[in-house]
Amino acid sequence: MVSKKKDTNNQYQLDRISSMGQVAAGIAHEVKNPLTTVKGFLQLFQEKYDDNYTQVALSELDSALAILGNLLQVTKPEMDDEVIQEINIASEMESILNLFLDRQYQVDVMKEFRDTNVTIYGKRNQLKRAFFNLLKNAFEAIPDKGMIRIQHYMEEEHLIVTVEDTGIGISEDKIALLGTPFFSTKEDGTGMGLSQVYSSIYQFGGRIHVESKPEQGTKFFIFIPIHKQGVSLLNTIEVVADPNQTLEDFVISNLEKIHDQLLQEDYEISSRLKEIEEISDISLKKNVFALIKFVFKNSPHELITFAKSEGKKWAKHTLQLNLKLEWLQSLRKVLWDFIYNYYRVSNQEFTREDFFHLERRVNSSLDTFIKQFSISYNQFKDEILRTQREMVEDLSVPIIPLTKTVSILPLIGTIDTFRANTVNEKVLRQIEVLQIETLIIDLSGVTFLDSAVLNHLFKLFDGIELMGCTAVLTGIRSEIAGSMLKMGLTINNSVIKKGNLQQALEALGFKK
């Protein structure tokens, strides 16, 4: 067990980040201004001359501005005006892990959560971002298959969270450099992720201890002090509302601010969604604007139509449903933050009845969108699965026409009872559709047939005869014939048996 005595390395790292911040924040601010100006002129240029080069330049500028923004956030975390909230780390970790479902097919995640009712107080999104970056690094440290173990427990006045991976590990001489901006063990890394982790944990009054060995993995110990204090659940946002402005007009006029607040609300989700925008034709910003307008303009039919369209598009790109649902929950919170601030600054009368009417209208509209989006998403996914299943059936029962009346069915591999049922249904259906008079069934490629499968096969021969088709059976190997003799099974006399496919074809008049 790691000693809870304050590690001098933690203070050294905090001092280093702080001192770098004095220089880096000034440089970042000075560089960010001209880059923003260049971006503005490029956008104007793009309106007249839209080409790939301009798009690439804008994309690279956005990346540079994002790095500068991350640097400012890391070096000046106290500038974050997020309110202090009560935080349950266990539930937040569960939510964050849902963002990595695509990696959990290769990487096993072991959770050992104790003392899950313990809460701490602080800036929720700042801490969520830290654990997101920590888990992201853990997954990225594992190139193929591996395991991540997460522990959560309380010890005296500290909540302790450990994240251990079986990845590539870190050499001992580099552990002390972790958390330094622009230091990274990854070839294309900027080091900003871990810098944010260290900065945020220190802002909580916590500390970090790291143990690692090359090619064996890394283990992070996060110690967060538990402080009891009062907390406000209301988020004060600097907004301007005209006394005569309706709530609907206020919300519509603040769409950009709402979107910006949404990006801050769930950085880890927004970063994943930004990756989605890069590989699809989905514009999350436009989608947010459209959804908010439908909610506040009270347009239920348009809202449902939009939800169905979005659900289908999301499924079409095989995107994770949980990402969208998390994003929508964040949007709900941000919307209510703006509603609260509208009534805080507008001085409009607002009765209890008004509140419940508004709550029902807004939340019901959002719930309707979520419901219709999920239904449409699942319907499209089911349709894809059905199509894929039909393709698999076609591949597992490859009926090949030789002439208008003669076809061949070469069966290959292992045949279980499920596939045997598929073969029966597909063969009888194709005999009817293709009007097959003679069907050659070649078993030379079948690796194994048990008694249940053989029974299915014999029933198929009976069905083929009932449909007026002649079955020609070839390729029965000695072990299969031996099994049939032991079980006392006999093949319908109407079935023509040939030793191999060549003999069957010659018997039907097909010459070499």
ABEGO torsion letter per residue (X at the ends): XBBABBBAAAAAAAAAAAAAAAAAAAAAAAAAAAAAAAAAAAAAAAAABBBAAAAAAAAAAAAAAAAAAAAAAAABAAABABBBBBBBAAAAAAAAAAAAAAAAAABBBBBBBBGAABBBBEBAAAAAAAAAAAAAAAAAABABBEBBBBBBBBBEABBBBBBBBABAEBBAAAAAABGBBGBBABAABAGAAAAAAAAAAAAAGBBBBBBBBBGAEBBBBBBBBBBBBBBBABBBBBBBBBAABBAAAAAAAAAAAAAAAAAAABAAAAAAAAAAAAABABBAAAAAAAAAAAAAAGBAAAAAAAAAAAAAAAAAAGBBAAAAAAAAAAAAAAAAAAAAAAAAAAGBBBBAAAAAAAAAAAAAAAAAAAAAAAAAAAAAAAAAAAAAAAAAAAAABBBBBABAABBBBBBBEBBBAAAAAAAAAAAAAAAAAAGBABBBBBAAABABBBAAAAAAAAAAAAAAAAAGBBBBBBGBBAAAAAAAAAAGBBBBAABBBBABAAAAAAAAGBBX
